[in-house]
Amino acid sequence: MVRPTATDVPPAGPAAAERPSKSQRKREMTALQDLGESLLKLSAAELDRIDLPDTLRVAIADMARMRSHEARRRQLQYIGRLMRQLDPQPLRAAIDHATGESKQAVALMHRCERLRDALLADDEALDGVLAELPGADVQQLRATIRAARREHREGRPPKHARQLYRWLHDQYGQKTTAS
């Protein structure tokens, strides 16, 4: 019969209470892998807006090129390991903002939709937008509004209305991040 040595016995007392259990550590690692997996779902433009270490960017780019299931699984574990060096809270917030799941992103989306509808309904709304965005190209904006109104009257798909929304979203999104 083999007797346990002093190194085999788990520490008792306050040292054991401070250290998380193996199950807890595994849950944390799985959560980081899931966070890394959500990074993989972002587009290149969305990833560029998030502050990531270069090694993590390279690992994400490598993962996109892999086709083998086992290689992707191992790469995801590697990404999870790289994620352990980062603070996950700011990264989660950046991902939520990039995917439009944060409260600020949803508020921006609703504001741009209301502004687009107001611009299409009334010419006076344009003055308010131009007051907030002094560097805007007025001529291009007016042409887009006229084209969107025309396609609405004719019952065509809202190509220009979408273009107007994207322009508003870009302008007000830049204004929000600059503040």
N, C-alpha and C positions, 0 to 999 in steps of 0.2 A: 504494500500500500504506500502510495506517495503522499507525503504530507505537504501542505501548501507552505511556501516560503513567505517571507515578509513582503516580497515584491508581488506575489500572486494575490494577496488579500487587498480588496479595494479599500481605499482610505475611508475612515469613519470620521464623523464630526463635521466641523464647519467647512473643511476643504471639499468634502463630498457634496455638500448642499450648494456650494457656489458653482460647481461644474455642471453643465447641462447633461442630461442623460444621452445615451447613444441614440435613442429613438428621437429625442428632440433635435439633436444635431442632424439626423437624417431627414427629418421634416423640414428643417431650415434649408438644407442642401437641395431638396426637391423643390421647395418654393423658389429658390434662386434659379434652378434649372427652368422652372415654368416662366419666370421673369425673362430669362434668356430666350426662351421659345417665343415669347411675345415680341421680343426685339426682332426675331427672324421674320415676323409677319409684317414689319414696317417696310415702307418703300425706301429707296436710297435717299430721296429728298428728306423724308421724315427722320431717317437715321442721321443725316448730316446736321439736323437741328439739335440733336442730343449730344451732350458732351460725354464722349466715351474714350477710354484709353485705346491707343493704336492696336495693341494686341487683341483686344476684344473686337475691334472693327475688322481686323484681318480674319479672326476666327469666324465671325458672322459671314463675311464674304466667302470664305472657304466652304462653309456649310451650304451656301446657296448652290455651289457647283457639285456637291456630292449627290450621288444617286443611290448608292448602296444603303440599305436600311441599317445595317450594322455600323457602317462608317458614320452615318448621320447620328446614330445613338451615341457613339463614342464622342463625336464632336460636340453633341449637346452636353454631355458630361463635362467635357473640357470647358465649354462656355460657362457652365455652372461653377466650375472651379475658379475661372477667372472672375466671375461675379462675386465671389467671396471677398475679394479685395476692395469691393466698392460698397458704398452706403446705398442700400436698396430704396430708401424712401425718396430721395430726389430723382432717382432713375424711374421709379413707378410714376411719380408726378409728371416727368417729362414724357413718358410713354402715353399716359392718359391725355396729356395736352396734344401730343402729336396725332393720336387716334381720334381726338374729339370727344373723349369720355370725361374730361374734366369739366367742372362747372363753368370755368372761364371760357372753354372752347364752345360749350353748348350756348352760353350767353352770347358769345360773338356770332355764332351761327344764327340765332334768333334775331339779333340786332340787324345783321346784314339782310336777312329775309324781309324784315319790316321795312328797312330802308329801300330795298329793291322794289317792294310793292308800292311804297310811297312815291318813289321816282317814276314808276310806270303810271301811277294814277294822277299825279299832280306835278306841274312844272315848278311850283314854289319849293318843293322838297329839295330840288337841285341846289338852291341857294344855301340851304342849311348844310348840305354835304360839302359844297365848295368852301364854306366858311371853316369847316373842320379840317378839310384837306386842301390847303392853299396851293400846293404844288401840282394839283391834278390837271390833266389834259382835258380842258373843258370841251373842246371841239370833238374829240374822240368820244367823250362821255355822252354828249348830246346825240351823236350819231348812233351810239349803241342803244340809247333809250328810245330814239325814234324807230330803229329797226325792231326792237323788242315789242313796241306798241303795234307796229304794223303786222308782225307775225301773230300777235294775239288776235287782232281784228280778223285776220285771214284764216285763223284756226290752224296755223302751222305749228310744228314742234318748237318749243321755246329755246332755241339755240342762243339767241342774243340775250334773253332774260337770264340764262345760266351764265353767260359770259359776264353780264353785269354783276351778278351775284359773286362770281369768282373775283372780279376786280375789287368789289367792295370788301370781300373777305381778306384779300391780300393787303389792301390799303389799311384797313382797321386792325388787321392782325399785326402788321409791322408797327403800327402806331402803339398797340398794346405792349409789344415786346420792347419797344424803345423806351417806354415810360418806366 
